[in-house]
Amino acid sequence: MAHKYYYDTGEEKIGPVTGNELVQLRSSGRIDNKTWVRREDSSTWRPLGSTDLREEEEEEANPSLWKLLTRNMSTGNLVLMGAVAVVFVLLVLGVLSVAWPFILVAIAVWLLARAVR
């Protein structure tokens, strides 16, 4: 999320936190819609209930594949998985670059065999 926020517990001002963290704090009951918040780039405080967190709520409800991966995997494992994916793609492209005439002939034979039936 691009936006960072501060929130006021009545005893202290906490932040910056992401919009997702605000959504999680609200769903856990630690803060509510009456909690005062402000965006990091603003000096205006307003109740959380009047702050538009639709983008953050949507991301929390339907996280992207990247968000799921970064939540559940270490950086080392992500780098390793990316390297394996790159090697796999290069291998497939290498095989296809050599084997494409044979694959094309096989498809043509298969199509002819289907047409003859």
C-alpha positions in Angstrom: 0.0 0.0 0.0 1.2 3.4 -0.9 -0.3 5.3 2.1 1.0 5.3 5.7 -1.1 6.4 8.6 -0.8 7.5 12.2 -3.5 6.8 14.7 -4.3 8.2 18.2 -5.1 5.8 21.0 -5.9 8.7 23.4 -2.7 8.1 25.2 -0.2 8.2 22.4 0.0 8.6 18.6 1.3 5.5 16.9 2.7 5.2 13.4 3.4 5.2 10.6 1.4 2.1 9.9 0.0 0.8 6.6 -3.6 0.9 5.7 -3.6 -2.9 5.9 -2.4 -2.7 9.5 -5.3 -0.2 10.3 -7.8 -2.7 8.8 -6.3 -5.5 10.9 -6.3 -3.4 14.1 -10.0 -2.5 13.5 -11.0 -6.1 12.8 -9.2 -7.2 16.0 -11.0 -4.6 18.0 -7.9 -2.7 19.1 -9.2 0.4 17.3 -12.6 1.3 16.0 -14.2 3.7 13.5 -14.0 6.5 16.1 -10.2 6.3 16.4 -8.6 9.4 15.1 -6.2 8.8 12.1 -4.2 10.9 9.7 -2.3 10.1 6.6 1.5 10.5 6.8 1.4 13.2 4.2 -1.4 15.2 5.9 -1.8 17.1 9.1 -5.5 16.6 9.3 -6.8 14.1 11.8 -10.2 12.5 11.2 -12.2 9.5 12.5 -11.1 6.2 11.0 -14.8 5.7 9.9 -14.5 8.6 7.6 -11.2 7.5 6.1 -11.4 5.7 2.7 -9.6 2.4 3.2 -11.4 0.5 0.4 -8.1 -0.2 -1.5 -6.5 -1.6 1.7 -9.7 -3.6 2.6 -9.9 -5.1 -0.9 -6.2 -6.1 -0.7 -6.7 -7.6 2.7 -9.8 -9.6 1.5 -8.2 -10.6 -1.9 -4.4 -10.5 -1.5 -2.3 -10.6 -4.6 -0.1 -13.7 -5.3 3.0 -11.6 -4.5 1.5 -10.5 -1.1 0.7 -14.1 -0.2 4.2 -15.2 -1.2 6.0 -12.5 0.8 3.8 -13.2 3.8 4.5 -16.9 3.8 8.1 -17.3 2.4 11.5 -15.9 3.4 13.4 -13.7 1.0 15.9 -16.5 0.4 13.2 -18.9 -0.6 11.6 -16.3 -2.9 14.9 -15.7 -4.6 15.5 -19.4 -5.0 12.0 -19.9 -6.4 12.5 -17.0 -8.9 15.9 -18.5 -10.0 14.3 -21.9 -10.6 11.5 -20.3 -12.6 13.9 -18.4 -14.8 16.0 -21.6 -15.4 12.8 -23.5 -16.2 11.6 -20.9 -18.7 15.0 -20.8 -20.3 15.1 -24.6 -20.6 11.6 -24.7 -22.1 12.5 -21.9 -24.6 15.8 -23.8 -25.4 13.9 -27.1 -26.1 11.3 -25.3 -28.2 13.9 -23.4 -30.2 15.5 -26.7 -31.2 12.4 -28.9 -31.3 9.8 -26.6 -33.0 10.1 -28.2 -36.4 9.4 -31.7 -34.9 6.5 -30.3 -32.8 5.1 -28.7 -35.9 5.3 -32.0 -37.9 3.7 -33.9 -35.1 0.8 -31.4 -34.9 0.3 -31.6 -38.7 0.3 -35.5 -38.6 -2.1 -35.4 -35.7 -4.5 -33.0 -37.5 -4.3 -35.1 -40.7 -5.0 -38.3 -38.7 -8.1 -36.6 -37.2 -9.2 -35.4 -40.6 -8.9 -38.8 -42.1 -11.2 -40.4 -39.5 
